[in-house]
Amino acid sequence: MYIKQKKSWEISENEATCESLYLNRRKLLQAAGLAGAGLMIGGTPSFATPISGFPPIRNSEYTLDRALTSEQDATTYTNFYEFGSSKNIWRKAKKLSTDPWLVTIDGLVDYPIQIDASELVKKLGGMEERLYRHRCVEAWSMAVPWSGFSLSNLVKFASPKSDAKYIRMETFFDPDVAPGQKQSWYPWPYVEGLTLNEAKNELAFLAVGLYGKAMQNQNGAPIRLVVPWKYGFKSIKSITRFTFTNERPVSFWEELSPKEYGFWANVSPWVPHPRWPQDRERVLGGGYVKTQLYNGYEEEVSYLYKDKYTDDKRELFY
């Protein structure tokens, strides 16, 4: 007899589920193979359509130990330095056009490709909703329902070569649309990276929606990374390129301040940021909670870092 083991973050489904998200749901067909996946690099997809399939079916394996953050809070209090350094940039971000949106997959892969985001989502398949905690290095947090698919789906789709060890991700660069990109002291465009093993972890997620709807611009439309055991600056928004490489990428914030925002950036209450503690967090909507190791996902991800501990454990978390 199968006995389901409760995950470390779980509470009962009826405590976290919004009834409206269960209405009018339907299963999505899995996309088949590489056939028709798009055009090889150098070409342009023949058409682009908005990402569809909302609201997706909720994956009951991913629930929460706290109430969901209100949609209003999660969509109006955001970091997106391309549009400015304040949290209230959602109006400015409306200027970004995300349809069509070309995504390039290149580097150490068998079949480099350039494809519209809507077509990529269809080919990857497996769209679902997951409830995740999100922890910012600035010591605030939220709990939200992301819509998307496992990052491991993209890894399989890309068919990386045996010597690929990392995924380097890059966002758009358009200073006419994103005024923050006119600030030359920042190393635009925004770059992030994961090890291939991190990318294959069950929690690593590519999100295309939030609260059962297509992603809004300020939250990273049309496609963004979600790695819930890491600080939020690792979750790059509005991705335009996935490059598989054997060299560890230098990310945007790491290039600016490697002692504060390193490559690993795993959540830990033990290791303070150089300018503030990390042992508790302010929850959007009110109140404070204690910060958990790996943001509460230790059971699922700690195996990735067994050989990364230093004497003070700092490298592991920054």
C-alpha positions as CSV (number, residue, x, y, z in Angstrom):
1,M,0.0,0.0,0.0
2,Y,1.3,3.4,-1.0
3,I,1.7,5.8,2.0
4,K,2.2,9.4,1.1
5,Q,5.0,11.1,3.0
6,K,4.1,14.7,4.0
7,K,6.6,17.2,2.6
8,S,8.4,19.5,5.0
9,W,6.4,22.6,3.9
10,E,2.9,21.1,3.7
11,I,-0.3,21.9,5.4
12,S,-3.7,20.5,4.5
13,E,-5.0,21.5,1.1
14,N,-8.2,23.1,2.4
15,E,-6.1,25.6,4.4
16,A,-4.3,27.0,1.4
17,T,-6.6,26.6,-1.6
18,C,-8.7,29.4,-3.1
19,E,-12.0,27.9,-4.3
20,S,-12.1,30.1,-7.4
21,L,-8.8,28.5,-8.6
22,Y,-10.6,25.1,-8.9
23,L,-13.3,26.3,-11.2
24,N,-13.2,25.6,-15.0
25,R,-9.9,23.7,-14.8
26,R,-8.8,21.3,-17.5
27,K,-5.8,19.1,-18.1
28,L,-3.2,20.2,-20.7
29,L,-1.9,17.8,-23.2
30,Q,1.8,17.0,-23.0
31,A,3.8,18.3,-25.9
32,A,5.6,15.7,-28.0
33,G,9.3,15.7,-28.8
34,L,11.3,18.4,-30.6
35,A,9.3,18.2,-33.8
36,G,8.0,21.7,-34.6
37,A,9.7,23.2,-31.6
38,G,10.5,26.4,-33.5
39,L,13.3,27.7,-35.7
40,M,17.0,27.2,-35.4
41,I,18.9,30.2,-34.3
42,G,19.0,32.9,-37.0
43,G,15.4,32.4,-37.9
44,T,12.2,33.9,-36.5
45,P,9.1,32.0,-35.4
46,S,6.3,32.4,-37.9
47,F,3.8,33.5,-35.3
48,A,3.3,34.2,-31.7
49,T,0.3,33.7,-29.5
50,P,-0.3,34.6,-25.9
51,I,0.5,31.9,-23.4
52,S,-2.7,30.0,-22.7
53,G,-3.8,27.3,-20.2
54,F,-5.0,29.4,-17.2
55,P,-5.9,28.5,-14.6
56,P,-3.7,25.4,-14.5
57,I,-4.3,22.4,-12.3
58,R,-2.7,22.8,-8.8
59,N,-0.1,20.2,-7.9
60,S,-1.1,19.1,-4.4
61,E,2.5,18.1,-3.6
62,Y,3.4,21.8,-3.1
63,T,1.5,23.5,-0.4
64,L,2.4,25.9,2.4
65,D,2.8,26.5,6.1
66,R,1.3,29.9,6.0
67,A,-1.6,31.8,4.3
68,L,-1.3,33.0,0.8
69,T,-0.2,36.6,0.3
70,S,-2.9,38.8,-1.2
71,E,-2.7,39.2,-5.0
72,Q,-2.7,43.0,-4.5
73,D,0.4,42.9,-2.3
74,A,2.3,40.4,-4.5
75,T,1.7,42.3,-7.7
76,T,2.4,45.8,-6.5
77,Y,5.4,45.3,-4.1
78,T,8.1,44.0,-6.4
79,N,11.8,44.4,-7.3
80,F,12.5,45.0,-11.0
81,Y,15.5,47.2,-11.2
82,E,15.2,47.5,-15.0
83,F,12.3,49.9,-14.2
84,G,13.6,51.5,-11.1
85,S,14.8,50.9,-7.6
86,S,11.5,51.5,-5.8
87,K,9.0,48.7,-5.0
88,N,6.2,50.5,-6.7
89,I,7.2,50.0,-10.4
90,W,4.2,48.1,-11.6
91,R,2.9,51.0,-13.6
92,K,6.2,51.6,-15.3
93,A,6.5,48.0,-16.2
94,K,3.3,48.1,-18.2
95,K,5.4,49.6,-21.0
96,L,7.2,46.3,-21.6
97,S,5.7,44.4,-24.6
98,T,5.9,40.6,-24.1
99,D,4.0,39.3,-27.2
100,P,5.9,38.2,-29.2
101,W,8.8,37.3,-26.9
102,L,11.8,35.4,-28.4
103,V,13.7,32.9,-26.2
104,T,17.1,31.6,-27.2
105,I,18.5,28.3,-26.0
106,D,22.1,27.9,-26.9
107,G,25.6,27.0,-25.7
108,L,26.5,23.3,-25.0
109,V,23.3,21.9,-26.4
110,D,22.6,19.5,-29.3
111,Y,20.0,21.7,-31.0
112,P,20.4,25.5,-30.4
113,I,17.0,27.1,-31.0
114,Q,15.1,30.4,-30.9
115,I,11.4,30.2,-30.2
116,D,8.6,32.4,-29.0
117,A,7.8,32.0,-25.3
118,S,4.2,30.9,-26.0
119,E,5.4,28.1,-28.3
120,L,8.1,27.0,-25.8
121,V,5.5,26.6,-23.1
122,K,3.4,24.4,-25.4
123,K,6.4,22.2,-26.3
124,L,7.6,21.8,-22.7
125,G,4.2,20.8,-21.4
126,G,3.4,19.9,-17.8
127,M,2.0,23.3,-16.8
128,E,0.8,23.3,-13.2
129,E,0.3,25.5,-10.2
130,R,2.6,25.3,-7.2
131,L,2.4,27.1,-3.9
132,Y,5.8,28.4,-2.9
133,R,7.4,30.7,-0.3
134,H,9.5,33.5,-1.7
135,R,12.2,35.0,0.5
136,C,14.0,38.3,-0.4
137,V,17.5,39.0,0.7
138,E,16.1,42.3,2.0
139,A,14.3,40.2,4.7
140,W,10.7,40.4,3.4
141,S,8.7,37.4,2.2
142,M,5.5,36.3,0.5
143,A,3.7,33.1,-0.2
144,V,2.2,32.8,-3.7
145,P,0.7,30.4,-6.3
146,W,3.0,30.2,-9.3
147,S,1.9,28.8,-12.6
148,G,4.4,27.1,-14.9
149,F,6.5,24.0,-15.3
150,S,9.5,22.3,-13.9
151,L,12.8,23.7,-15.1
152,S,14.0,20.1,-15.6
153,N,11.5,20.0,-18.5
154,L,13.6,22.7,-20.3
155,V,16.8,20.9,-19.5
156,K,15.5,17.8,-21.2
157,F,14.2,19.8,-24.1
158,A,17.6,21.5,-24.6
159,S,19.4,18.2,-24.6
160,P,22.6,19.6,-23.0
161,K,26.0,18.1,-23.9
162,S,27.8,16.0,-21.3
163,D,30.3,18.8,-20.4
164,A,27.5,21.3,-19.6
165,K,27.6,22.1,-15.9
166,Y,25.6,25.4,-15.5
167,I,22.7,27.3,-17.0
168,R,23.3,31.0,-17.6
169,M,20.1,33.0,-17.9
170,E,19.8,36.5,-19.4
171,T,16.9,39.0,-19.5
172,F,16.0,41.7,-22.1
173,F,17.9,44.9,-22.8
174,D,15.9,47.8,-24.0
175,P,16.7,51.2,-22.2
176,D,13.9,52.9,-24.2
177,V,11.4,50.7,-22.5
178,A,13.1,50.1,-19.2
179,P,14.5,53.4,-17.8
180,G,16.6,51.7,-15.1
181,Q,18.8,50.2,-17.9
182,K,20.0,53.7,-18.7
183,Q,22.0,53.6,-15.4
184,S,25.4,52.6,-16.7
185,W,26.8,51.7,-13.3
186,Y,24.7,48.5,-13.5
187,P,26.0,45.5,-15.6
188,W,23.0,45.2,-17.9
189,P,21.4,43.0,-19.0
190,Y,20.5,41.1,-15.8
191,V,22.2,37.7,-15.7
192,E,21.7,34.8,-13.3
193,G,22.9,31.2,-13.2
194,L,22.3,27.8,-11.6
195,T,24.3,24.6,-11.6
196,L,22.7,21.9,-13.8
197,N,22.0,19.8,-10.8
198,E,20.1,22.7,-9.2
199,A,18.2,23.1,-12.4
200,K,17.2,19.5,-12.3
201,N,15.9,19.6,-8.7
202,E,12.2,19.1,-8.4
203,L,11.6,22.5,-6.8
204,A,13.3,24.6,-9.6
205,F,10.5,26.1,-11.6
206,L,9.9,28.3,-14.6
207,A,6.8,30.5,-14.0
208,V,4.6,32.0,-16.6
209,G,1.7,32.9,-14.3
210,L,0.6,34.0,-10.8
211,Y,-2.8,33.6,-9.0
212,G,-4.1,31.4,-11.8
213,K,-3.5,34.1,-14.5
214,A,-0.8,35.0,-16.9
215,M,2.2,36.7,-15.3
216,Q,2.0,40.4,-15.0
217,N,5.0,42.4,-16.3
218,Q,6.2,43.6,-12.9
219,N,6.4,40.0,-11.7
220,G,8.5,38.8,-14.6
221,A,6.4,38.3,-17.7
222,P,6.3,36.3,-19.8
223,I,8.7,33.8,-18.2
224,R,10.8,33.9,-15.1
225,L,12.8,31.6,-12.8
226,V,11.5,30.5,-9.3
227,V,14.0,28.8,-7.0
228,P,12.2,28.9,-3.6
229,W,15.2,27.8,-1.4
230,K,17.3,30.7,-2.6
231,Y,17.0,34.4,-2.1
232,G,14.7,36.2,-4.5
233,F,17.4,38.0,-6.5
234,K,18.3,34.6,-8.0
235,S,14.9,34.4,-9.6
236,I,15.6,36.2,-12.8
237,K,12.6,37.8,-14.6
238,S,11.6,38.2,-18.2
239,I,14.1,35.7,-19.5
240,T,15.3,35.9,-23.1
241,R,18.2,33.4,-23.2
242,F,19.2,30.1,-21.6
243,T,22.9,29.2,-22.2
244,F,24.3,25.9,-21.2
245,T,27.9,26.2,-20.3
246,N,30.8,24.6,-18.5
247,E,31.9,27.8,-16.8
248,R,30.2,29.2,-13.7
249,P,28.2,32.3,-14.6
250,V,28.8,35.6,-12.9
251,S,25.4,36.9,-12.0
252,F,24.2,40.6,-12.0
253,W,24.3,41.2,-8.3
254,E,27.4,39.0,-7.8
255,E,29.3,41.2,-10.2
256,L,28.2,44.3,-8.3
257,S,28.9,43.1,-4.8
258,P,30.2,39.5,-4.5
259,K,30.5,39.7,-0.7
260,E,26.8,40.5,-0.4
261,Y,25.1,38.7,-3.3
262,G,27.1,35.6,-4.3
263,F,26.4,32.8,-6.7
264,W,24.9,30.3,-4.2
265,A,22.6,32.6,-2.2
266,N,20.8,29.8,-0.3
267,V,18.5,31.1,2.4
268,S,19.9,30.7,5.9
269,P,19.1,32.3,9.3
270,W,22.6,31.5,10.4
271,V,24.4,33.8,8.0
272,P,23.6,37.5,8.3
273,H,23.8,39.8,5.3
274,P,26.8,42.2,5.8
275,R,24.4,45.0,6.6
276,W,21.4,43.3,8.3
277,P,20.4,40.0,10.0
278,Q,18.6,37.2,8.2
279,D,17.1,35.3,11.1
280,R,13.6,36.7,10.6
281,E,11.5,38.1,7.8
282,R,8.6,40.6,7.4
283,V,5.7,38.9,5.7
284,L,3.9,41.0,3.1
285,G,0.4,41.8,4.6
286,G,1.7,42.0,8.1
287,G,3.7,40.3,10.8
288,Y,7.1,38.6,11.2
289,V,8.2,35.0,11.1
290,K,11.4,33.2,11.8
291,T,13.5,32.4,8.7
292,Q,14.0,28.7,8.0
293,L,17.1,27.1,6.6
294,Y,16.8,26.8,2.8
295,N,13.6,28.8,3.3
296,G,12.0,25.6,4.7
297,Y,13.0,23.3,1.8
298,E,16.1,21.7,3.4
299,E,14.8,18.2,3.0
300,E,14.5,18.6,-0.8
301,V,17.7,20.5,-1.6
302,S,20.4,20.1,1.1
303,Y,21.9,17.1,-0.9
304,L,23.0,19.6,-3.6
305,Y,25.5,21.2,-1.3
306,K,27.1,18.5,0.8
307,D,30.5,19.3,-0.8
308,K,30.1,23.1,-0.6
309,Y,30.4,23.7,3.1
310,T,33.2,26.0,4.3
311,D,34.3,26.4,7.8
312,D,31.8,29.3,8.4
313,K,29.3,28.0,5.9
314,R,29.3,31.4,4.3
315,E,30.1,30.4,0.7
316,L,27.1,28.0,0.7
317,F,24.7,30.9,1.4
318,Y,26.4,33.8,-0.4
